[in-house]
């Protein structure tokens, strides 16, 4: 069943439109080569990905800052795979990762198709917890920036999803209201529950086959948004 009365569609960016895991893996392969890191990159990534998610949860909950996030996720992964990495190398990899991440710009299947379709009838927006200096580059380099009327990130809003203030900030920036808006994202806690808590309609982009509230609309391919919008 299609939503009614919607004028504005808000998307998360990483893991929803921009294929973070694929682009991140390619970035690590590049910076390991640049810095002559002899660790097996695939073995590293197997452990890094859940560790990264853990540190992002801590960052989202204001338990660590951005600098600690960038350092600790690498340090813990190297320790776990028993690879000795000096602080100097970890700091260098941390900086190189941010520098090179936006040079890879794989998007999820049907991203352009669904943005073309939605942009004909809706105002499109981004709400992201990602870092200000990186998110704009990701969108620009992947050639999707022109679809979006506004971009709200946690650094300019001063709070992170699921805090209701970031959603209210984004709504005000977009000059719209909660009853005319829908949020689409991959994080059940940050995107879906965060938006629902202020009364916004939601669509859960579920790539992990999660069991969630049956009343929440779910998709596993972006083109399925046509069923609701």
N, C-alpha and C positions, 0 to 999 in steps of 0.2 A: 504494500500500500504506500502510495506517495505521500510525502509531507505536503501540508497545505500552508499557504501564507508565508513561505520562506522567500526571503530576498537576498540573504547573505550566507555564504558557505565558508566556514573556517576550517583550514587544514593544519594539522601538524606537518612538519617537514621531514625530519629524519625517521626512517623506518615506515613512512607513510607514502611519501612521494619520492624522496631521495633515498636510494638503496644504500643505507649507511654501512651495513655489514660488508657488502661487496666492495664499496669504495674504500672503506677502512682497510680491508685486507690488502688491496692493491697498494695503498699508501705505505703500509708496513713493509711490504716487499721492496718498495722503492727506497725507503729510508734505511732499511737494513743494508741494502747494497751500497748506498751512499756512504754509510758509516762503517762499512766493513764488519758488520755484526755477524758472527759465525753461527748464531743460534738458528735452529730449524724454524723457519717462519710459520709453517703450518702447525707445528707443535705449539709454538708460542700462541698462535691465534686461538687454538682450541681452549686454552686456559684464559686467555686475555678477554674473550668476549663476555663470559659470565662475570669476571672480575670488574670489567668496565661497567656493566649494568649495576653491579653492587655499589660502585663508587658514584654513579649517577644518581642512584636512590639517596645516598648520603648527601650529595650536593643539593638535590631537590628538596631535601628536608632541612637544609641549612646546617648540617652537621660537619661539613668540610667546605673550604673555599675552592675557587677555581684552580689556584696554583697547586694545592694539595691533590685535587682530583687528577690533574695532569701528571703529577709525579708519582703518586702512590699506585695508580693502576698499572703503571709500567714496572715499578719496583717490585710490587707483589707478584706480578706474573713472572719476572725473571727469577725471583727466589723460588717460586713454585716449580719451575722447570730446571732448577739447579744451574742456572747460567750466571756467572759472576759479572755484574754490570756496575761499574763505578758510577758515583753520583754525577760526574761530569758527562758521562755517556747518556745517562737517563735524562738529564736536563736537555742535552742536545737533541735526543730523539723526540722529546716532548715538544720542543720548538719546531723541529723539522716536520713532525706529524701535522701540526696546525698549518704550517706553510704549504705542505704538499697535498693535504686532504682534498681541497677543492679543485685539484687538477684532474681528479677522476670524478665523473659525473653520470654514473649509471642511475637511471630512474626505474621505478617499478613498471611492470608491464601495463600498457594502456594509459600511462600518465598523460601524454599529450592528447590522446583521444578524448579522455574524460574532461580534461581542462578546456579543450576546444568546445565540447558539448555544453558544459556548465556555464562557460563564460558568455554564452549567447543569452542566458536568462537570469543569471545571478551575479552579484558582486562577490568576488573571491578574495580571501584573506588568509594570512598565515599567523598561527600562534605557536611559538617554539621556545623551548628551554635552552636551545643551543646558544653558543657564544656569538655576540654581535658581529665581531670581525670576520667570522667564518661563514655564518648563515647567508649573508648577502652574496658572498662569492659563490657559494654552492648554487644558489638560485640563478645568478647571472651566468655562470659558466655552463650550467645545464640548460640554459635558455628557457627557463620557465618564469623568470621574474616579471615579465610583462603581463602575465595573467592576473596578477594580484594588486588589488587596490591599496591594501595596507599590509604591513609586516610588523607584528608585535613579537619581540623577544624578551626573555626574562630580565635581561640587563637593563633595557630601557624602561620596562614596567616596574622594576625593583623587587619583583616577587616571581616565583616559579609556579608553573602548573603543579599540583591541582589547586593552589591558592585562588580563591574566587576573585581576588583583586586583579590578577592578570587577564582573566576573562572580561571583567568589567572594563579594564583599561582598553582591551582590544575592541569591545563593543562601542565604547565612546569614540575611539580613533576612527572606527568604520562608520560612525554616525548611524548606528542601527540599534535595535533593541533585541532582548533575549528571545522574545516570542517570534521574531522574524529570522532567527539564526539557527544554524546547525553546525555541530563540531564533528570533524572526522579525524580519527587518529588511531594509532596502534597501541598506545599505553592505556590499559584499562583503568589504572589508578589516576594517572595524570590527566589524560585527555577525556576519557569517558565519564568517570565519576566526578572529576573536576567540573566539567561542563554541566552535567546533570544536577549538581549541587546548587547551581544558580538558575536552574530551570530551563536550560538550553536543550534542544533536541540533539541527539547524537547518532553516529554510525561508527561502529567498532570495526576497524580494519584488522582482522584476526588472521595472522599468518602462522600462529602457533597452536591452532585448534584448541583454544581455551574453552572451558565450560563457564558460561556467564549467565546472567539474568536473561531468561528466554524472551523478555519483553524488549530487549535491546536489539536494534537492527544490526546485523553483522554482514560483512563481506569478506571475501578472501582474494578478490581481484577488483581493482578500481573501477572497471567498466560496469560492475554490478551496481554502482551508484545510480545508474539509469533507472533501476527499479524503484528508487525512492525520490528522485529529483528530476 
